[in-house]
């Protein structure tokens, strides 16, 4: 009898909520649980739950540093930390640091894609690295889209996003991977 009364109370309570509201509550709860699990695991935690007519599914994004395509959102951060007048009057990019908050300093490499005034990415890319000969690269001034990944780590970490490179200066770049 108590179970029947409880079922009636729960049914009456839920009947006050629209299906859309109930779906949103479930969606938010599942999103929170997945983000909590993916956040504690590390790597790319872009696990969002999408509701469709067939139920719920987890989406994951694959990032290729070689393709002239933007990621669905910016990962990590790309920051121009300082600009210094270049003694040769060149516009250069210098990868000053590459790090991951839970790992610390590490080596990374990736590509720069020039961004047109309309926001499109150029097909040709410019290779950069945090170590070696590709640490300093001569480029044309303007806006660039960075796609960078960690190197020689058990888990791949990424950073994507735009930065504006100042002309005739050495632009020092700090990269924080996610």
Legacy VTK file of the C-alpha trace (Angstrom):
# vtk DataFile Version 3.0
C-alpha trace
ASCII
DATASET POLYDATA
POINTS 178 float
0.000 0.000 0.000
2.871 2.378 0.838
4.472 1.631 -2.535
1.246 2.465 -4.332
0.923 5.758 -2.442
4.552 6.621 -3.208
4.048 5.808 -6.907
0.972 8.070 -7.032
2.848 10.947 -5.352
5.851 10.592 -7.684
3.577 10.394 -10.744
1.645 13.465 -9.647
4.878 15.381 -9.044
6.348 14.421 -12.386
3.156 15.153 -14.287
3.626 18.829 -13.359
6.919 18.852 -15.346
6.854 19.029 -19.108
8.716 16.336 -21.049
11.196 18.964 -22.211
11.934 20.042 -18.633
12.429 16.450 -17.501
14.694 15.792 -20.512
16.741 18.893 -19.680
17.106 17.782 -16.046
18.325 14.345 -17.161
20.624 15.911 -19.772
22.180 18.284 -17.209
22.654 15.475 -14.692
24.304 13.171 -17.229
26.504 16.039 -18.514
27.665 16.790 -14.978
28.507 13.162 -14.292
30.410 12.726 -17.560
32.321 16.001 -17.188
33.285 14.974 -13.659
34.614 11.614 -14.836
36.374 12.975 -17.948
37.841 15.877 -15.988
39.428 13.498 -13.481
40.810 11.220 -16.211
42.660 13.953 -18.156
43.262 14.524 -21.830
40.590 16.123 -23.951
37.497 16.283 -21.766
35.073 17.392 -24.425
32.432 14.831 -23.457
29.066 16.477 -23.828
25.801 14.623 -23.849
23.510 15.172 -26.802
19.836 14.225 -26.595
18.241 12.899 -29.732
15.131 10.814 -30.398
17.049 7.602 -29.764
18.403 8.610 -26.340
21.692 10.090 -25.172
25.182 9.807 -26.658
28.667 11.057 -25.782
30.482 13.155 -28.399
34.280 13.244 -28.622
36.393 15.443 -30.863
39.479 14.273 -32.721
42.065 16.986 -33.343
44.543 16.765 -36.198
47.265 19.410 -36.043
47.777 19.070 -39.822
44.238 19.830 -41.058
43.226 23.429 -41.792
40.057 23.082 -39.700
39.058 24.793 -36.481
38.208 22.682 -33.443
34.670 22.991 -32.080
36.053 25.115 -29.240
39.436 26.473 -28.196
41.506 24.045 -26.131
44.141 25.276 -23.679
45.514 28.746 -24.347
47.821 30.444 -26.823
49.179 33.747 -25.458
51.544 36.338 -26.885
53.421 37.097 -23.645
55.600 39.888 -25.040
56.821 41.463 -28.251
60.367 42.753 -28.734
61.676 44.825 -31.645
63.427 42.418 -33.986
67.048 43.485 -34.745
66.678 42.290 -38.365
63.264 43.980 -38.866
61.598 40.571 -39.268
58.304 39.344 -37.921
59.068 36.208 -35.900
57.252 33.796 -33.624
59.258 32.293 -30.756
57.696 29.447 -28.715
58.752 30.564 -25.252
57.041 27.849 -23.238
54.788 24.851 -23.559
53.157 23.381 -20.458
50.212 21.420 -19.113
48.807 22.387 -15.675
48.949 18.871 -14.198
52.156 17.759 -15.950
54.319 20.884 -16.019
56.718 21.955 -18.747
56.888 19.657 -21.757
57.799 19.615 -25.417
55.157 20.299 -28.025
54.826 20.853 -31.750
52.126 21.933 -34.126
51.088 24.176 -36.954
50.073 27.762 -37.544
47.399 28.554 -40.098
47.084 32.110 -41.352
43.553 33.484 -40.829
42.004 35.511 -43.654
39.985 38.665 -42.977
36.827 36.576 -43.473
37.996 34.107 -40.807
39.019 31.260 -43.128
42.175 29.227 -42.469
44.882 29.016 -45.151
45.514 25.499 -46.458
49.286 25.885 -46.084
50.585 25.590 -42.545
53.755 26.652 -40.758
55.372 24.066 -38.456
56.459 25.170 -34.971
58.005 23.376 -31.999
58.960 24.234 -28.429
62.485 22.845 -28.919
65.081 22.912 -31.698
65.232 24.807 -34.987
61.472 25.343 -35.273
61.299 27.271 -31.985
61.748 30.566 -33.911
59.879 30.986 -37.208
59.689 33.991 -39.563
56.079 34.714 -40.566
54.000 37.522 -42.050
52.273 39.713 -39.472
48.579 39.061 -38.834
46.196 36.650 -37.190
47.071 32.939 -36.930
45.190 29.852 -35.762
47.420 27.555 -33.671
46.987 23.765 -33.427
49.544 22.291 -31.022
49.971 18.890 -29.353
52.212 17.464 -26.662
55.221 15.406 -27.641
56.531 12.229 -25.998
53.852 11.973 -23.316
51.621 9.036 -22.450
48.509 11.149 -22.963
48.085 13.577 -25.861
47.354 17.134 -24.777
46.242 19.869 -27.182
45.959 23.626 -27.528
44.005 25.387 -30.266
43.173 29.043 -30.732
44.035 32.326 -32.388
46.791 34.846 -31.713
47.680 38.090 -33.469
51.329 38.423 -34.475
52.744 41.982 -34.403
54.847 43.134 -37.400
58.639 43.587 -37.293
58.863 42.151 -33.782
59.741 38.846 -32.154
56.457 37.600 -30.704
57.010 35.355 -27.654
54.306 32.691 -27.397
53.272 30.775 -24.285
51.219 27.622 -24.870
49.169 25.889 -22.179
47.894 22.489 -23.302
44.607 20.901 -22.227
LINES 1 179
178 0 1 2 3 4 5 6 7 8 9 10 11 12 13 14 15 16 17 18 19 20 21 22 23 24 25 26 27 28 29 30 31 32 33 34 35 36 37 38 39 40 41 42 43 44 45 46 47 48 49 50 51 52 53 54 55 56 57 58 59 60 61 62 63 64 65 66 67 68 69 70 71 72 73 74 75 76 77 78 79 80 81 82 83 84 85 86 87 88 89 90 91 92 93 94 95 96 97 98 99 100 101 102 103 104 105 106 107 108 109 110 111 112 113 114 115 116 117 118 119 120 121 122 123 124 125 126 127 128 129 130 131 132 133 134 135 136 137 138 139 140 141 142 143 144 145 146 147 148 149 150 151 152 153 154 155 156 157 158 159 160 161 162 163 164 165 166 167 168 169 170 171 172 173 174 175 176 177
